[in-house]
């Protein structure tokens, strides 16, 4: 009694339908009966004599990290890449993609969030103009095969036994982290090696490195050579946090700098937007927001001074020259990993490698302390 898609063996997750047992733990991906192998389309593999093009050459430290990754992959080892936000994790994978495609092997780049899938797809297509890069995520599932597949973690259920190289970004993030179903589906989709990318590894990941299950490559220096921005933490009552937030927005506008203002809840974000948009050019961006791609594009075009957003934009998005403020940073939704990711939006651009990040809170939580300590540790190891 074992599901061949999600690996479930718990009796409570099986149901008997007129003598046929099926798994309920992964029913969201469609029904699969006990003993049944997940359906998948035939995998088409082709050899590509391709190369990739970067806007900027790799730094010596990036080049060293790439060599380490390739060395481990040649030994058929899975690799955890622990790199600071903005260190160029995506670029570190391109040599491996090129080598595997040259050998006629199938490659996938999987990410937790739909918005980032679309961004990575464009970056990969720009880097590899000679191949067909496809995005597979909500709203983009008509075409599911290409020379290079970029998809959300959930879409890996379509590719049972496909990939010789599976690159997984944001393995520390929801919904992949601590999700046994998605982890098993990812493992079943990969018949070769995995490269996992993170700026905030969990203890379980570090334990796998310690126990020699995975190899680890570290990169804490950003390409422009500047350190990570350390947040300024201000403890004050909520009323004064709102005043400080308005002062921060005004300061950014005066300096002609866009900003991301992170809010802990959708309700609070919408409430603030209803007030602020009457006086300032801004938008609210949450999981409930419609026209997400349009808003991000207009923000890139500087049609808005700032975005009020939830943790949906803590990862993946890169805006040239941006400041970050986190309101109610002591809220339980803001854990160490998300705080590091949010402050990591600052200083990513080579033409604006510095910036400002602000945490507003009533008290300094343990997550805030660990976030600041982790950033300081990465800066010390550069």
C-alpha positions in Angstrom: 0.0 0.0 0.0 2.2 2.8 -1.3 1.5 5.7 -3.7 4.0 5.7 -6.5 3.6 9.5 -7.1 3.9 11.0 -3.5 5.3 8.0 -1.7 2.5 7.9 0.9 2.2 4.8 3.0 -0.1 6.1 5.7 -3.4 4.1 5.7 -5.5 7.1 6.7 -4.7 8.8 3.3 -6.0 5.9 1.2 -9.6 5.4 0.2 -11.3 2.3 -1.2 -13.5 3.0 -4.2 -15.5 -0.2 -4.9 -12.5 -2.4 -4.3 -9.9 0.0 -5.8 -7.6 1.8 -3.4 -6.4 5.3 -4.3 -4.2 8.0 -2.6 -5.9 11.0 -1.2 -2.7 12.7 0.0 -1.8 13.9 -3.6 -5.3 14.0 -4.9 -4.9 17.6 -5.9 -2.7 16.4 -8.8 -5.4 14.0 -10.0 -6.4 10.5 -8.8 -3.8 7.8 -8.8 -4.6 4.2 -7.8 -2.3 2.1 -5.6 0.2 0.4 -7.9 -0.4 2.8 -10.7 2.6 4.6 -12.2 1.9 8.3 -12.8 1.0 9.1 -16.3 3.5 11.3 -18.2 4.1 12.3 -21.8 7.1 10.8 -23.6 10.2 12.7 -22.9 11.9 14.0 -26.1 15.7 14.6 -25.7 17.9 16.4 -28.2 21.5 17.4 -28.3 22.3 21.2 -28.5 25.7 22.6 -29.3 24.7 25.8 -27.4 26.4 28.4 -25.3 25.0 31.1 -23.0 25.4 34.9 -23.1 25.6 37.0 -19.9 25.3 40.8 -19.6 28.3 40.8 -17.3 31.1 38.3 -17.1 31.2 36.1 -14.0 33.4 37.3 -11.2 36.4 35.2 -10.0 34.3 34.0 -7.0 31.3 33.1 -9.2 33.6 31.3 -11.6 35.1 29.3 -8.7 31.6 28.4 -7.5 30.7 27.2 -11.0 33.8 25.0 -11.1 32.9 23.5 -7.8 29.3 22.8 -8.9 30.4 21.2 -12.1 33.0 19.1 -10.2 30.3 17.7 -7.9 27.9 17.0 -10.8 30.6 15.1 -12.7 30.9 12.9 -9.7 27.1 12.4 -9.8 26.5 14.3 -6.6 23.6 16.5 -5.6 24.6 20.1 -4.8 23.2 22.7 -2.4 24.2 26.2 -3.4 24.2 28.5 -0.4 24.5 32.0 -1.8 23.6 35.5 -0.6 20.6 37.3 -2.1 21.8 39.0 -5.3 25.0 36.9 -5.5 23.9 35.5 -8.9 22.5 32.1 -8.1 20.8 31.8 -11.5 23.9 32.5 -13.4 25.8 29.8 -11.5 23.6 27.2 -13.0 24.0 28.1 -16.7 27.2 26.2 -17.3 25.5 23.0 -16.0 22.5 23.7 -18.2 24.8 24.1 -21.2 26.8 20.9 -20.5 23.7 18.7 -19.9 22.0 20.0 -23.1 25.1 19.3 -25.1 24.9 15.7 -24.0 21.2 15.5 -25.0 20.0 15.4 -21.5 16.7 16.9 -20.1 17.0 19.9 -17.8 14.4 21.7 -15.7 14.6 24.8 -13.5 11.9 24.7 -10.8 10.8 27.6 -8.6 8.2 28.0 -5.9 6.4 31.0 -7.2 4.7 31.6 -10.5 5.8 35.3 -10.8 9.5 34.2 -10.6 8.9 31.4 -13.1 8.0 34.0 -15.8 11.0 36.2 -14.9 13.5 33.3 -14.9 12.0 32.1 -18.2 12.8 35.4 -19.8 16.3 35.5 -18.4 17.1 32.0 -19.6 15.7 32.7 -23.0 17.9 35.8 -23.2 20.9 33.8 -22.1 20.2 30.8 -24.4 18.7 32.5 -27.5 19.3 29.4 -29.6 17.0 27.1 -27.7 13.3 27.1 -26.8 12.7 27.9 -23.2 9.1 27.4 -21.9 7.4 28.4 -18.7 4.9 26.0 -17.2 2.8 27.4 -14.4 -0.7 28.6 -13.7 -2.0 30.1 -17.0 0.8 28.6 -19.0 0.1 24.9 -19.3 -0.9 24.4 -22.9 2.7 23.7 -23.9 4.6 21.5 -21.4 7.7 20.4 -23.2 10.6 22.5 -24.6 14.4 22.4 -24.8 14.6 23.9 -21.3 11.6 23.8 -18.9 11.1 26.4 -16.2 8.2 25.6 -13.9 6.7 25.9 -10.5 7.4 23.1 -8.0 3.7 21.9 -8.3 4.1 21.4 -12.1 6.8 18.7 -11.6 4.0 16.1 -11.2 3.8 16.3 -15.0 7.3 15.0 -15.5 7.7 11.6 -13.7 11.1 10.3 -14.6 12.1 13.0 -17.0 15.0 15.1 -15.8 18.7 14.4 -15.9 19.3 17.7 -14.2 16.8 19.3 -11.9 17.6 22.8 -10.6 15.4 23.9 -7.7 15.5 27.5 -6.6 14.0 28.7 -3.3 14.0 25.2 -1.8 13.6 26.9 1.6 10.4 28.7 0.7 6.7 27.9 0.9 5.2 25.7 -0.5 8.1 23.4 -1.1 9.7 23.6 2.3 8.6 20.8 4.7 6.1 19.5 2.0 6.6 15.8 1.8 4.3 15.5 -1.3 6.2 18.1 -3.4 9.6 16.8 -2.3 8.7 13.2 -3.4 7.2 14.4 -6.7 10.4 16.4 -7.3 12.5 13.4 -6.5 10.5 11.2 -8.9 10.8 13.7 -11.7 14.6 13.6 -11.5 16.6 10.6 -12.7 19.9 12.3 -12.5 21.4 15.1 -10.3 19.8 18.0 -8.4 21.1 21.5 -7.8 19.3 23.3 -5.0 19.6 27.0 -4.6 19.0 29.0 -1.4 20.0 32.1 0.5 18.5 30.8 3.7 19.1 27.0 4.2 17.1 25.2 6.8 18.8 23.0 9.5 17.6 19.9 7.7 19.4 21.0 4.5 22.6 21.7 6.5 22.3 18.3 8.1 22.1 16.6 4.7 25.4 18.3 3.8 26.9 17.3 7.1 25.8 13.7 6.6 27.3 13.7 3.1 24.0 13.3 1.3 24.6 16.6 -0.5 27.6 18.7 -1.3 27.6 22.4 -0.6 28.9 25.4 -2.5 28.9 28.8 -0.8 28.9 32.3 -2.4 28.3 35.3 -0.2 29.9 38.1 -2.3 27.7 39.9 -4.7 29.1 40.6 -8.2 29.6 44.3 -7.6 31.7 43.5 -4.5 29.6 45.6 -2.0 28.4 43.9 1.2 24.8 43.0 1.9 22.7 45.9 3.3 22.2 45.5 7.0 18.7 46.6 8.1 18.1 49.5 10.5 15.8 48.3 13.3 13.5 50.8 15.0 11.3 49.7 17.9 8.2 51.9 18.5 4.4 51.8 18.9 2.4 51.0 15.8 1.1 54.6 15.4 4.7 55.9 15.2 5.5 53.1 12.8 3.0 54.5 10.4 4.5 58.0 10.7 8.0 56.6 10.2 6.8 54.7 7.1 5.4 57.9 5.6 8.7 59.7 6.3 10.5 56.8 4.6 8.3 57.0 1.6 8.8 60.8 1.4 12.5 60.4 1.7 12.6 57.8 -1.1 10.5 60.0 -3.4 12.8 63.0 -2.7 15.8 60.9 -3.7 13.9 59.5 -6.8 14.2 56.0 -5.5 11.5 53.4 -5.6 10.6 51.3 -2.6 8.9 48.2 -1.5 6.9 48.5 1.7 6.2 45.0 3.2 3.0 44.6 5.2 2.2 41.5 7.2 -1.4 40.9 6.1 -3.5 41.4 2.9 -6.2 43.2 4.9 -3.7 45.8 6.3 -2.1 46.2 2.8 -5.4 46.9 1.2 -6.4 49.3 4.0 -3.2 51.3 3.7 -3.6 51.4 -0.1 -7.1 52.9 0.1 -5.6 55.8 2.0 -2.2 56.3 0.4 -3.1 56.0 -3.2 -5.1 59.2 -3.0 -2.0 61.1 -2.3 0.9 59.1 -3.8 1.4 57.1 -6.9 1.5 53.5 -5.6 -0.1 50.1 -6.0 -0.9 47.2 -3.7 0.4 43.8 -4.6 -0.8 40.6 -2.8 -1.7 37.0 -3.7 -5.2 38.4 -4.4 -4.0 41.1 -6.8 -5.2 40.8 -10.4 -2.9 41.8 -13.4 0.2 40.9 -11.4 2.5 40.9 -14.5 1.1 44.3 -15.6 1.7 45.9 -12.2 5.3 44.6 -12.0 6.0 45.8 -15.5 4.6 49.3 -14.7 6.7 49.4 -11.5 9.8 48.6 -13.6 8.8 51.5 -15.8 8.6 53.7 -12.6 4.9 54.5 -12.9 4.6 54.0 -9.2 6.8 55.4 -6.4 6.3 52.3 -4.2 4.4 49.0 -3.8 2.6 48.0 -0.7 3.1 44.2 -0.7 2.9 41.1 1.4 5.6 38.4 1.5 4.6 37.4 -2.1 7.4 39.7 -3.3 10.0 38.7 -0.8 11.8 36.6 -3.4 12.8 36.6 -7.1 11.9 40.2 -8.0 14.8 42.4 -8.9 14.2 46.1 -9.3 17.1 48.4 -10.2 17.9 50.5 -7.2 15.2 50.0 -4.5 14.8 50.6 -0.8 12.8 48.3 1.5 10.7 49.0 4.6 9.0 46.3 6.7 6.1 47.4 8.7 5.3 45.4 11.9 8.5 43.4 11.3 7.8 41.5 14.6 4.6 40.0 13.1 4.8 36.1 13.2 4.5 36.0 9.4 8.0 37.6 9.1 10.4 34.8 9.9 14.2 34.9 9.7 14.3 33.5 6.1 11.6 35.9 4.8 13.3 38.9 6.5 16.6 38.0 4.9 15.0 37.7 1.5 13.1 41.0 1.8 16.2 43.0 2.8 18.0 41.1 0.0 16.0 43.1 -2.5 18.2 46.1 -1.7 21.6 46.8 -3.4 21.3 44.1 -6.1 22.0 46.4 -9.0 25.6 47.0 -10.1 24.8 50.7 -10.7 23.2 51.1 -7.3 24.9 48.5 -5.0 23.9 50.2 -1.8 20.6 51.3 -0.3 18.5 51.3 2.8 16.5 48.7 4.6 14.3 49.4 7.6 12.6 47.2 10.1 9.8 48.8 12.1 8.6 46.8 15.1 7.2 47.1 18.6 9.9 44.7 19.9 13.0 43.0 18.4 12.0 39.4 17.9 14.4 36.4 17.8 13.8 36.2 14.0 14.9 39.8 13.6 18.0 39.2 15.7 18.9 36.1 13.7 18.3 37.9 10.4 20.7 40.7 11.3 23.2 38.2 12.6 23.0 36.1 9.4 23.6 39.1 7.2 26.6 40.2 9.3 28.0 36.7 9.2 27.8 36.6 5.4 29.4 40.0 5.1 32.3 38.9 7.4 32.9 35.8 5.3 33.2 37.7 2.0 
